């Protein structure tokens, strides 16, 4: 075991990259740290700190990597979410090289932000875009497994889905849809199904809901598929997730219970 003591406030969110190379922490101290995993570790060297991000102005509530570790997303009580570009310098399949059509657009965003974060371990972390569309704290951020979307769920009683596929210039870094009608209180949690067809939210109003984000059924983007009202009143749905096969859905609540649906 190794204990990391880099933060000066409570650590509110942690996440492993899908490749297993990195993990990230977000804290009450308004900072994010990225660590590199050492699989040939010695007794005292499980991981190495490689990057500190200080772009938010309030506590970090949620952090996550996208499916191929080219993006890092964060959400904060400063009402914003940030998309960072993760570029491994020795990786020939990095996002910029793979998206030549939008290379100029991405590079312009990076130049405007002008904030390379780290070149340690052949890793460069750059702030790509800051979303400021919420009016209250962001409680959760998540990427869709197919690389199309980035979602933020907020205390302003909404969730917003952004396009983050740089091959699709018409939707890149733009709002695809905003969810406001399913819950009457804060959106506390959010998650995509592994098959990429659904996005789900849990709320402080004790309910959860599932929406269609199926790329093969775009006319139904953002439409509510199902709403669940089984948790006790006045208890928040703090967390939810789909099973790997996307067939089952689990919620957990302040009423001391968890529910599974199929």
N, C-alpha and C positions, 0 to 999 in steps of 0.2 A: 504494500500500500504506500501511496505517496499523497501528502496533503499539500495543496497549492494555496498560498496565502497572499496572492497578488492583489486581490480586491480589498477595499477598505470598508465595504458595506455588504449586506446580505446578498448572496448569489441567488438570483431568482429564476434563472433558466440555463440549461446546459443541453448540448446536442453534439453527437458524433457526426462527422462527415460520412457519406455513404461508402466512400473508398476505405474508410477506417484509418486514414492517414492523420486526421486532425480531430480535435474537439474544441468547442467554443463555449464560453461562459458569458452571461450577461448579469449585471449587478445593479443593486440599489445605488452604487457609487457613480452611476452614469457611464460606466466603461464596459467594453467588451474585450476579452482576451481570447486569442487563438493559440492553441498548443499543438505541437507536432508529436505524434505518437512514436515511440521508439520500441519496435518489436524485438530488438536485440538488447533489451534493457538489462542494466545491472541492478543491483539491489536498490539503489537510490535514484535511478534515472528512468522512470516510466515514460515521461514526456518532457518536452522542452517548450518554454514560452517563446513564441516567435513574433507576436504582434499584439499591440494595444490600440483599440479604436476609441476615439473620444468625440465623436460627432454629435451624439445626443446631448440634450441639456437637462434631462431628468432620468429617473431610474429606467433601466432596461428590463422589460417584462418578458420578452420572448426572443429567442434566436433560433435560426434553422438554416441548414444547407439545402440546396436543390439536389436533384437526382444525380447529377454528374459532378458535383462539387465545383461548378464554375461560378455559382452565386452564393452569397451569404445574405440572409435577410434578418433584420432586427426590428423590433417594435418597442415603443417607449411611452412613458407617461408624458412626454413632451408633445403628444398628439401626432407624432410622425413615425413613419417606418422608413428604413433605409435599405437600399439594394447595393451590395458591394460586389465587385468583380474579383474573383479569385483566379489568379493566373500563375500557373506553374511554368516557370521559364524553360524547363527542360521537357515540357509536354507538347509534342507536335500537334496534338489534337485539341489545343486550347480554344476557347470560345471565339476569340478574335480571328484566328486563322480560319476557323470553320465558317465564319459568317462574312465572307468578303463583300457581299452586297451592302452590308450595313457597317462595314469597317470604319468608314469615315464618320458615321453618326456616333458610333460607340467611342471612337477616339476623341471626337469633339466633346462629348460628355466628360470623358476622363480629363481632358485638358482644362475644361472649365472648372472642374472640382479641384484639380491640381493638388492631389494629396496621396501620393504613393505612401503606403503604410509600412511595408516591410519587404526587404529583399533577402531576408534570411532563409536558409534552406531552399533556395530557388523559388520562393513564393512571393508574389506581389499581390497586395490587397489594396484595391482602390475603390473609393466611393463613386458609384456609378450614378445613383439618383436618390433623392429624398422625396418621399411622398408626403404631402401635407393636407390631405383631403378630409381627415377626421377632425372633429371638434372636441374630442375628449381622449382620455387615456386609451392606448392600444393594449389589449390584454393578450393577444395571440397573433402570431404570423405563421404562415405555412406555404409551401410550394406544392403544386400539383406534380404527381409522379411523371407525367408526360412532358414536363418542361414548358407548358403553355402559360401557367398562371402563378401569380403570387397573391396571397390573400391576407387581409388584416381584419381582425375582429375587435370591436371597440366598445368602450363604455358609452359612447354617444348613440347606442342602440342601432348600430349598423355594422355591416361587414362589407368590405370592398374587394373586388377581384380585379387585378391588373394583368395585362398581357406582358409577359417577359420573354417571349420567343423572339429573338432579334432577327430571325428569318422572315417574320411577318411584320413588315414596317408599318402597316396600317394600324396595328394594335400595340406595338412595342412601347412599353412604359405608359400605356393609357388605361383608363378605367374601362373594363369590359362591361361590368354591371355592378350595381350597389344594392345590397339587401337591407331592407328597412321594415318590411311588413310582418315578418314572422314572429318577432319578439317585441315585448313592450318594456323591457328593461335591458341592461347592459348585455352585450354579446361577450361572454366570458371565455369561450373556447371555440376552436375551429379545426377541421381536419379534412383532407381529401381522401377519397377511397383509393386503394392501390391500383385499381383498373382505370383511374382517371375520369370516371363517369359522374362522380358525385362529390359535393362539398357539403359538410355538415357543420352546424353551429349549436352551441349550448348557451343558455342564457340565465341571468339572475332571476328571470321570471319563472324558473323551475321547468322550462320546456326546452326541447331540442328539435331541430328541423334538418331535413336533408333536401338538397337542391340538385338539379341537373346541370352538369358542366360537360356533358358528353360531346367531344369534338365532332362526332358523326351526326349530332342532332342539335345543330346550332340554333335552330328556331326556338328551342326550349331552354336556352341558356338562362340560368338564374331562376327558373321556375321551381317552386316548392313541390317536392315529390311526396313528402311525408312529414307530419309533425307529431311529436310524442309528448304526452302530457301526464306521464305516469309518476313523476316524482312529486313529493309533497309541496304544497303551496309555500311560497316565501322561502324556498331553499334553492340556491343557485346550482346549475349544472356546471361544475368546475372543469370537467375534462370529458373527452370522448375520443373514440378511435374506431376504425374499421379493422376487421380481420384481414389477413393477407389475401384471401380469396375474394374479398369485398362483399361477401354474402352476409356477414354478421356485423353488428354495430353495437358498441358498448358505451354507456354513459355512467358518470359518477357524480354524486350530488352531496350537498350539505345536509341532506336528510339521512345520512349514514348508510346509504344504499348505492348499489350499482345495478344497472339494468342492461340486459342483453336482448337484442332484437334480431330476427332473421327473416 
